[in-house]
């Protein structure tokens, strides 16, 4: 496969890695999608009626670059076929309740006996141990349980959830880190292992900064867009647009205040009053010239038009005949020799299990 003027596309960094994705919803399938972006051969198992996100704009996020196979994991035949696949796989991604897997005879103990080199990525909200291990959950529940929701919002307002599925995306990236770590250890030991990836524990890494303000009995509170000790906020410009600024060093803060023309008791208010008199483009020019960290607060349309994002291909506009217009984030981080790439955004559902198994074995 070639791109015009670029010659052959190099194989992905994970080329040759065989991954079974038997998960549903967002976080766990997204972990498998990230592996597919970097070249893994991912076989997505769907129920006979198709994945619940099929035909929606969520589908490219959970299925792009994968091969899809209808397999009824509620039937003895489907379970037997899964075991045949697992015997040849490197990674199996799942987010079933552990009790369901055990009841169907496809839990970790069974599959690891079938394939001792298998890495089984098990994604759940609360993890596989502890008193809450059987509770249902999602990235949103992980955000609330992990403290992020409590810390999000204005000082005098209620806790808030972000307008995106942050917990699912962060959880997926954490799950991939765990999976690649397990594969590295397998290459040295010859043994696979189970990766227990919760969705709330990656959130703890996000709130760790706030935990530095913690004292027993005095949990850190919401502070809007500010951070204690840092001149940081979202500011409105004179042309009714917004910028985000984080003057995180003494030099940044001093230069910003000098531009704002004041050293009042409320430094944030001084900066806000000055920015309210300057158009966004002119403000950006001044702050960038002084190397003060600043960005326009971009909408999706802003990002698609931004020259830097266009030059790096950070967002990809895809017009799919069935799904319509899509804006997809390019695989990140960037690898100099084996960069990730977006695969087929709307893979069809295969129904010939024997042919799929043959292709899987020969890939």
C-alpha positions as CSV (number, residue, x, y, z in Angstrom):
1,X,0.0,0.0,0.0
2,X,1.4,3.4,-1.0
3,X,0.6,7.0,-0.5
4,X,1.2,9.3,-3.5
5,X,4.8,10.5,-3.5
6,X,5.7,8.7,-0.3
7,X,6.5,5.2,-1.4
8,X,5.6,2.1,0.7
9,X,4.0,2.7,4.1
10,X,6.2,1.1,6.7
11,X,4.6,-1.5,8.9
12,X,3.3,-0.3,12.2
13,X,5.3,-0.7,15.4
14,X,2.8,-3.4,16.6
15,X,2.7,-5.2,13.2
16,X,2.3,-8.9,13.8
17,X,0.6,-8.5,17.2
18,X,-2.7,-10.4,17.2
19,X,-5.4,-8.9,19.3
20,X,-8.9,-10.1,20.0
21,X,-11.3,-7.3,20.9
22,X,-14.4,-8.9,22.5
23,X,-15.3,-5.7,24.5
24,X,-18.3,-3.4,24.1
25,X,-19.0,0.3,24.8
26,X,-16.1,2.8,24.6
27,X,-13.0,2.5,26.9
28,X,-12.0,-1.1,26.3
29,X,-12.6,-1.1,22.5
30,X,-10.7,2.2,22.3
31,X,-7.7,0.5,23.9
32,X,-7.8,-2.1,21.1
33,X,-8.3,0.7,18.5
34,X,-5.1,2.4,19.7
35,X,-3.3,-0.8,19.2
36,X,-4.8,-1.1,15.7
37,X,-3.7,2.4,14.9
38,X,-0.1,1.3,15.5
39,X,-0.3,-1.8,13.3
40,X,-1.8,-4.6,15.4
41,X,-4.0,-7.1,13.7
42,X,-7.2,-6.6,15.7
43,X,-10.2,-8.9,15.3
44,X,-13.3,-7.4,16.8
45,X,-15.9,-9.9,18.0
46,X,-19.5,-8.6,17.7
47,X,-22.7,-10.2,18.7
48,X,-24.8,-11.6,15.8
49,X,-26.9,-8.5,15.7
50,X,-23.9,-6.3,15.5
51,X,-22.1,-3.9,17.9
52,X,-24.4,-1.4,19.6
53,X,-22.3,1.5,18.2
54,X,-22.4,0.2,14.6
55,X,-24.1,2.7,12.3
56,X,-23.3,5.5,14.7
57,X,-20.5,8.1,14.6
58,X,-19.0,6.3,17.6
59,X,-18.2,3.4,15.4
60,X,-14.9,4.7,14.0
61,X,-13.6,5.3,17.5
62,X,-14.2,1.7,18.6
63,X,-13.8,-0.2,15.3
64,X,-11.5,1.5,12.9
65,X,-8.7,-0.5,11.4
66,X,-10.1,-3.8,12.8
67,X,-11.6,-6.9,11.2
68,X,-15.0,-7.7,12.5
69,X,-16.6,-11.1,13.1
70,X,-20.1,-12.0,14.4
71,X,-19.7,-14.6,17.1
72,X,-22.4,-15.5,19.6
73,X,-20.5,-15.8,22.9
74,X,-23.7,-16.9,24.6
75,X,-23.6,-20.2,22.6
76,X,-21.3,-23.2,23.1
77,X,-20.2,-23.0,19.5
78,X,-19.2,-19.4,19.8
79,X,-17.3,-20.0,23.0
80,X,-15.4,-22.9,21.4
81,X,-14.4,-20.7,18.4
82,X,-13.3,-18.0,20.8
83,X,-11.0,-20.5,22.5
84,X,-9.5,-21.5,19.1
85,X,-8.8,-17.8,18.5
86,X,-7.4,-17.2,21.9
87,X,-4.9,-20.1,21.5
88,X,-3.3,-18.0,18.7
89,X,-3.7,-14.5,20.0
90,X,-1.2,-12.3,21.8
91,X,-3.8,-10.1,23.5
92,X,-7.5,-10.4,24.4
93,X,-9.4,-7.3,25.4
94,X,-12.6,-7.7,27.4
95,X,-14.9,-5.8,29.7
96,X,-17.3,-8.4,30.9
97,X,-18.2,-8.9,34.5
98,X,-15.8,-11.6,35.8
99,X,-18.8,-13.7,36.9
100,X,-20.1,-13.8,33.4
101,X,-16.8,-15.0,32.0
102,X,-16.5,-17.7,34.6
103,X,-20.0,-18.9,34.0
104,X,-19.3,-19.2,30.2
105,X,-16.0,-20.9,30.8
106,X,-13.8,-18.1,29.2
107,X,-12.3,-16.5,32.3
108,X,-8.6,-15.8,32.8
109,X,-7.8,-19.2,34.3
110,X,-9.3,-21.1,31.4
111,X,-7.9,-18.9,28.6
112,X,-4.4,-18.7,30.1
113,X,-4.4,-22.5,30.3
114,X,-5.4,-22.6,26.6
115,X,-2.6,-20.1,25.8
116,X,0.0,-19.5,28.5
117,X,1.5,-16.6,26.5
118,X,-1.8,-14.7,26.3
119,X,-2.1,-11.2,27.7
120,X,-5.7,-10.6,28.8
121,X,-6.7,-7.0,29.2
122,X,-9.6,-6.7,31.6
123,X,-11.2,-3.3,31.7
124,X,-13.7,-2.3,34.4
125,X,-14.7,0.8,36.3
126,X,-13.6,-0.4,39.8
127,X,-11.1,-3.1,38.9
128,X,-11.0,-6.8,39.5
129,X,-10.5,-6.7,43.3
130,X,-12.0,-4.9,46.2
131,X,-15.6,-4.7,47.5
132,X,-16.9,-2.7,44.5
133,X,-15.4,-5.0,41.9
134,X,-18.8,-6.2,40.6
135,X,-20.4,-2.8,40.3
136,X,-21.2,-1.6,36.8
137,X,-19.6,1.6,35.7
138,X,-18.0,3.7,33.0
139,X,-15.5,6.5,32.5
140,X,-18.0,9.0,33.9
141,X,-18.4,6.9,37.1
142,X,-14.6,6.7,37.3
143,X,-14.4,10.5,37.1
144,X,-16.8,10.9,40.0
145,X,-15.4,8.1,42.1
146,X,-11.8,9.2,41.5
147,X,-12.4,12.8,42.6
148,X,-12.2,14.7,39.3
149,X,-15.8,15.6,39.3
150,X,-15.6,17.1,42.9
151,X,-12.7,19.3,41.8
152,X,-14.3,20.5,38.5
153,X,-16.5,23.6,38.4
154,X,-16.5,27.1,39.9
155,X,-15.8,27.9,43.5
156,X,-19.5,28.7,44.3
157,X,-21.0,26.2,41.9
158,X,-21.8,22.4,42.0
159,X,-19.4,19.7,40.9
160,X,-19.4,19.3,37.1
161,X,-18.7,16.5,34.6
162,X,-16.6,17.4,31.5
163,X,-18.4,17.7,28.2
164,X,-16.5,14.7,26.8
165,X,-15.9,11.1,27.8
166,X,-12.6,11.9,29.5
167,X,-12.5,9.0,31.9
168,X,-13.0,6.4,29.1
169,X,-10.3,7.9,26.9
170,X,-7.7,8.3,29.8
171,X,-8.7,4.8,30.9
172,X,-8.1,3.4,27.5
173,X,-4.6,4.9,27.3
174,X,-3.7,3.6,30.7
175,X,-5.0,0.1,29.6
176,X,-2.7,0.2,26.6
177,X,0.3,1.1,28.8
178,X,-0.5,-1.9,30.9
179,X,-0.9,-4.2,27.9
180,X,2.4,-3.2,26.3
181,X,4.2,-3.5,29.7
182,X,2.8,-7.1,30.0
183,X,3.9,-7.9,26.4
184,X,7.4,-6.6,27.2
185,X,7.6,-8.8,30.2
186,X,6.3,-11.8,28.3
187,X,9.0,-11.4,25.7
188,X,11.5,-11.9,28.5
189,X,9.7,-14.5,30.6
190,X,7.7,-16.4,28.0
191,X,4.5,-16.0,30.1
192,X,1.4,-13.9,29.7
193,X,-0.6,-12.2,32.4
194,X,-3.8,-10.5,33.1
195,X,-3.9,-6.7,33.0
196,X,-6.5,-5.4,35.5
197,X,-7.3,-1.9,34.2
198,X,-9.8,0.2,36.2
199,X,-11.2,3.4,34.9
200,X,-11.0,5.3,38.2
201,X,-7.3,4.8,39.0
202,X,-6.0,6.7,35.9
203,X,-8.2,9.6,37.2
204,X,-6.2,9.6,40.4
205,X,-3.1,10.5,38.3
206,X,-5.0,13.5,37.1
207,X,-6.1,14.7,40.5
208,X,-2.6,14.1,42.0
209,X,-1.7,17.7,41.5
210,X,-4.6,18.8,43.7
211,X,-3.7,16.2,46.3
212,X,-0.5,18.3,47.0
213,X,-2.9,20.8,48.6
214,X,-4.5,18.2,50.9
215,X,-4.4,18.2,54.6
216,X,-6.3,15.6,56.8
217,X,-9.9,16.7,57.0
218,X,-9.4,19.5,54.5
219,X,-9.9,18.2,50.9
220,X,-9.0,20.6,48.1
221,X,-12.0,22.4,46.7
222,X,-13.1,23.6,43.3
223,X,-11.3,26.7,42.0
224,X,-12.7,27.2,38.5
225,X,-10.1,27.5,35.9
226,X,-7.5,28.7,38.4
227,X,-4.8,26.8,40.2
228,X,-3.5,28.1,43.6
229,X,-0.1,29.7,43.2
230,X,-0.3,29.9,39.4
231,X,-1.5,32.8,37.3
232,X,-3.8,30.6,35.2
233,X,-7.3,31.1,33.8
234,X,-9.5,31.4,30.7
235,X,-9.9,35.0,29.7
236,X,-12.4,36.8,27.3
237,X,-10.9,39.1,24.7
238,X,-12.4,42.3,23.3
239,X,-13.8,40.5,20.2
240,X,-15.7,38.1,22.4
241,X,-13.3,35.2,22.0
242,X,-11.3,33.3,24.7
243,X,-7.7,32.5,25.5
244,X,-6.2,30.1,28.0
245,X,-3.1,31.3,29.8
246,X,-0.8,29.5,32.2
247,X,1.9,31.8,33.5
248,X,3.5,28.9,35.5
249,X,6.9,30.5,36.2
250,X,7.9,33.7,38.0
251,X,9.2,35.1,34.7
252,X,6.0,34.3,32.8
253,X,3.9,36.0,35.6
254,X,6.1,39.1,35.8
255,X,6.0,39.6,32.0
256,X,2.2,39.0,31.8
257,X,1.6,41.5,34.6
258,X,3.9,44.0,33.0
259,X,1.9,43.8,29.8
260,X,-1.3,44.2,31.8
261,X,0.1,47.3,33.3
262,X,-0.5,46.5,37.0
263,X,0.6,44.7,40.1
264,X,-2.6,44.9,42.0
265,X,-3.7,42.6,44.9
266,X,-5.8,40.6,42.5
267,X,-3.4,39.7,39.7
268,X,-5.9,37.6,37.9
269,X,-8.5,40.5,37.8
270,X,-5.8,42.8,36.5
271,X,-4.9,40.5,33.7
272,X,-8.6,39.8,32.9
273,X,-9.3,43.6,32.7
274,X,-6.4,44.2,30.3
275,X,-7.2,41.2,28.0
276,X,-10.8,42.4,27.8
277,X,-9.5,45.4,25.8
278,X,-7.4,43.5,23.3
279,X,-8.6,41.4,20.3
280,X,-7.6,37.7,20.4
281,X,-5.2,37.8,17.4
282,X,-3.4,40.9,18.7
283,X,-3.2,39.4,22.2
284,X,-1.8,36.1,20.9
285,X,0.9,38.0,18.9
286,X,2.0,39.9,22.0
287,X,2.1,36.9,24.4
288,X,3.8,34.6,21.9
289,X,6.4,37.2,21.3
290,X,7.2,37.3,25.0
291,X,7.1,33.4,25.2
292,X,4.2,33.4,27.6
293,X,2.2,30.1,27.3
294,X,-1.1,31.0,25.7
295,X,-3.6,29.4,23.3
296,X,-6.9,30.4,21.7
297,X,-9.7,28.3,23.2
298,X,-10.5,26.4,20.1
299,X,-13.7,24.8,18.9
300,X,-13.6,21.8,16.6
301,X,-14.0,23.9,13.6
302,X,-11.2,26.2,14.8
303,X,-8.9,23.2,15.2
304,X,-9.7,21.8,11.7
305,X,-8.7,25.2,10.2
306,X,-5.6,25.8,12.4
307,X,-2.4,25.8,10.3
308,X,-0.4,23.9,12.9
309,X,-2.9,21.1,13.2
310,X,-3.2,21.0,9.5
311,X,0.5,20.8,9.0
312,X,0.9,17.9,11.5
313,X,-2.3,16.2,10.4
314,X,-3.5,16.2,14.0
315,X,-7.2,16.0,13.1
316,X,-8.4,14.0,10.1
317,X,-11.6,15.0,8.3
318,X,-13.2,11.8,6.8
319,X,-16.4,11.8,4.7
320,X,-17.8,8.3,5.0
321,X,-20.7,7.4,2.7
322,X,-22.6,5.7,5.5
323,X,-21.6,7.6,8.6
324,X,-21.2,11.1,7.1
325,X,-18.6,13.7,8.1
326,X,-16.1,12.6,10.8
327,X,-13.3,14.4,12.6
328,X,-10.8,11.9,14.0
329,X,-7.7,12.4,16.1
330,X,-4.6,11.2,14.4
331,X,-2.7,8.4,16.3
332,X,-0.4,9.9,19.0
333,X,2.3,10.0,20.0
334,X,4.3,10.3,16.8
335,X,6.9,7.6,16.0
336,X,9.7,8.6,13.6
337,X,10.1,5.2,11.9
338,X,6.7,3.4,12.4
339,X,4.0,6.1,12.7
340,X,0.5,5.1,13.5
341,X,-2.2,5.6,10.9
342,X,-6.0,5.5,10.7
343,X,-7.4,2.3,9.2
344,X,-10.8,1.6,7.6
345,X,-13.3,3.7,9.6
346,X,-16.3,1.5,8.8
347,X,-15.2,-2.1,8.7
348,X,-18.0,-4.5,7.7
349,X,-19.3,-7.3,9.9
350,X,-18.1,-10.7,8.7
351,X,-20.3,-13.7,9.3
352,X,-18.1,-16.5,7.9
353,X,-16.3,-17.7,11.1
354,X,-14.3,-20.4,9.3
355,X,-12.9,-18.0,6.8
356,X,-12.1,-15.4,9.5
357,X,-10.3,-18.1,11.6
358,X,-8.3,-19.1,8.5
359,X,-7.2,-15.5,7.8
360,X,-6.4,-15.0,11.4
361,X,-4.2,-18.1,11.6
362,X,-2.4,-17.1,8.4
363,X,-1.8,-13.4,9.1
